[in-house]
């Protein structure tokens, strides 16, 4: 984890975390231990080609929702990764601001 102080006293934190071995609908939690409270999520991305977005924030924990591009004969679009999918080989990076 890398933490940078901001001019207004808040902190910018960059956290890398491995995905879970069994993904759950709604995302998996990433804790930013150097912060007490996450105020804003700036970015979420992965090295595995997933489209990532932040989910619920609770104090110093944010849920990471992993999505992928779905191409099929009946419907195309973006879909959340299915429950139970092994994402342990994927690294997710979260950039947040808090204190």
C-alpha positions as CSV (number, residue, x, y, z in Angstrom):
1,X,0.0,0.0,0.0
2,X,1.2,3.5,-0.8
3,X,-0.1,6.5,1.0
4,X,0.3,10.2,0.0
5,X,-0.6,13.2,2.2
6,X,-2.7,15.8,0.5
7,X,-2.6,19.6,1.1
8,X,-5.9,19.6,2.9
9,X,-4.8,16.9,5.4
10,X,-6.6,14.0,3.8
11,X,-4.7,11.0,2.5
12,X,-4.6,9.4,-1.0
13,X,-4.1,5.7,-0.7
14,X,-3.3,3.1,-3.4
15,X,-4.0,-0.5,-2.4
16,X,-3.4,-3.7,-4.4
17,X,-5.3,-6.8,-3.4
18,X,-5.7,-10.3,-4.8
19,X,-9.2,-11.2,-5.8
20,X,-11.1,-13.9,-3.9
21,X,-11.0,-17.6,-4.6
22,X,-14.8,-17.5,-4.7
23,X,-16.3,-14.2,-5.9
24,X,-19.7,-13.2,-4.4
25,X,-22.4,-11.1,-6.1
26,X,-22.1,-7.5,-5.1
27,X,-18.3,-7.6,-4.9
28,X,-15.5,-8.4,-2.5
29,X,-14.1,-6.2,0.3
30,X,-10.8,-4.4,0.2
31,X,-9.7,-2.8,3.5
32,X,-7.5,0.2,3.5
33,X,-5.8,-0.3,6.9
34,X,-4.0,3.0,6.9
35,X,-7.3,5.0,6.8
36,X,-10.1,5.2,9.3
37,X,-12.6,6.4,6.8
38,X,-12.7,6.3,3.0
39,X,-14.4,9.4,1.7
40,X,-14.1,8.8,-2.1
41,X,-13.0,6.1,-4.5
42,X,-11.0,7.6,-7.3
43,X,-10.4,4.4,-9.4
44,X,-10.6,0.7,-9.3
45,X,-8.8,-1.5,-11.9
46,X,-7.4,-5.0,-12.4
47,X,-4.6,-6.7,-14.3
48,X,-7.1,-9.3,-15.6
49,X,-9.1,-7.3,-18.0
50,X,-12.1,-6.8,-15.7
51,X,-14.2,-3.7,-15.8
52,X,-14.1,-2.7,-12.1
53,X,-16.3,-0.4,-10.1
54,X,-16.6,0.5,-6.5
55,X,-19.5,-0.8,-4.5
56,X,-20.5,0.0,-0.9
57,X,-18.1,1.8,1.4
58,X,-18.1,1.1,5.1
59,X,-15.5,3.1,7.2
60,X,-12.2,2.0,5.7
61,X,-13.5,-0.9,3.5
62,X,-14.8,-0.7,0.0
63,X,-16.4,-3.4,-2.1
64,X,-14.9,-4.1,-5.5
65,X,-17.4,-5.2,-8.2
66,X,-15.8,-7.1,-11.0
67,X,-17.5,-7.0,-14.4
68,X,-16.7,-8.4,-17.9
69,X,-17.9,-7.8,-21.4
70,X,-20.5,-10.3,-22.3
71,X,-20.9,-11.2,-26.0
72,X,-23.6,-13.7,-26.9
73,X,-26.1,-14.3,-29.7
74,X,-29.0,-13.1,-27.6
75,X,-27.6,-10.1,-25.7
76,X,-24.3,-8.1,-25.5
77,X,-23.2,-5.9,-22.7
78,X,-21.4,-5.8,-19.4
79,X,-22.2,-8.4,-16.7
80,X,-21.0,-8.9,-13.2
81,X,-18.7,-11.8,-12.7
82,X,-20.7,-14.9,-11.6
83,X,-20.8,-16.0,-8.0
84,X,-18.2,-18.6,-7.2
85,X,-15.7,-17.5,-9.9
86,X,-12.0,-17.8,-8.8
87,X,-10.4,-14.4,-9.1
88,X,-7.4,-15.2,-6.9
89,X,-5.0,-14.9,-9.8
90,X,-6.1,-11.4,-10.5
91,X,-4.7,-8.3,-8.8
92,X,-7.1,-5.4,-8.1
93,X,-5.9,-1.9,-7.4
94,X,-8.0,0.6,-5.6
95,X,-7.2,4.4,-5.3
96,X,-9.1,6.2,-2.5
97,X,-9.1,9.5,-0.6
98,X,-9.8,9.5,3.2
99,X,-8.4,10.2,6.6
